[in-house]
């Protein structure tokens, strides 16, 4: 999709400009096209580190869910970036 639009960092507004019906009728597909180019990272944790991470997420957010995992990871990433400045 972004190659067709010639945009390396595609936004919802870019899609809406060229195909408003796609955004209106297929919001999940629109989000897919926007998110598909975003950076993804994979981290393999030792069992002990994974257990500590899960316990920390449960302590703060009460449940271990994908959304809570995302929040915890973003919080850790932002803290690390700020500390590294």
C-alpha positions in Angstrom: 0.0 0.0 0.0 2.6 2.5 1.0 4.7 1.7 -2.1 1.7 2.5 -4.2 1.3 5.8 -2.4 5.0 6.4 -2.4 5.1 7.0 1.3 7.7 5.4 3.5 5.8 6.3 6.7 2.2 5.8 5.7 -0.5 7.4 7.8 -4.2 7.0 8.0 -4.7 10.4 6.4 -2.7 9.3 3.4 -5.0 6.4 2.8 -8.0 8.5 3.5 -6.9 11.0 0.8 -6.7 8.4 -1.9 -9.3 5.8 -0.7 -11.7 7.3 1.8 -14.1 4.3 1.5 -11.3 2.0 2.7 -10.9 4.0 5.9 -14.6 4.2 6.4 -15.6 0.6 5.8 -12.4 -1.3 6.7 -10.7 0.4 9.7 -8.9 -2.8 10.6 -7.4 -3.1 7.2 -6.4 0.5 7.3 -4.7 0.0 10.6 -2.9 -3.0 9.1 -1.5 -1.0 6.2 -0.3 1.7 8.6 1.2 -0.6 11.2 2.8 -3.0 8.7 5.8 -0.8 8.2 6.4 0.0 11.9 9.5 -1.4 13.7 9.0 -4.7 15.4 11.4 -6.2 17.9 11.7 -9.6 19.3 13.3 -10.3 22.7 14.1 -13.8 23.9 14.1 -13.9 27.7 15.5 -16.4 30.0 12.8 -18.2 32.1 13.8 -16.3 35.2 13.7 -12.9 33.5 10.4 -13.8 31.9 9.0 -14.7 35.3 10.2 -11.4 36.8 8.7 -9.5 33.9 5.3 -11.3 34.2 5.2 -10.7 38.0 6.0 -7.0 37.5 3.3 -6.6 34.9 0.7 -8.4 37.1 1.8 -6.2 40.1 1.2 -3.0 38.2 -1.7 -3.8 35.9 -3.3 -6.7 37.8 -3.4 -9.0 34.7 -0.9 -10.2 32.1 -2.6 -9.3 28.8 -1.1 -8.3 25.4 -2.3 -4.7 26.0 -0.7 -4.6 29.5 2.5 -6.1 28.1 2.6 -3.4 25.4 2.1 -0.7 28.1 4.9 -2.1 30.2 7.3 -2.5 27.3 6.6 1.1 26.1 7.2 2.4 29.6 10.5 0.5 29.9 11.6 1.7 26.4 10.7 5.3 27.1 12.5 5.2 30.5 15.6 3.7 28.9 15.6 6.2 26.0 15.3 9.2 28.5 18.1 7.8 30.6 20.3 7.3 27.6 20.1 10.9 26.5 
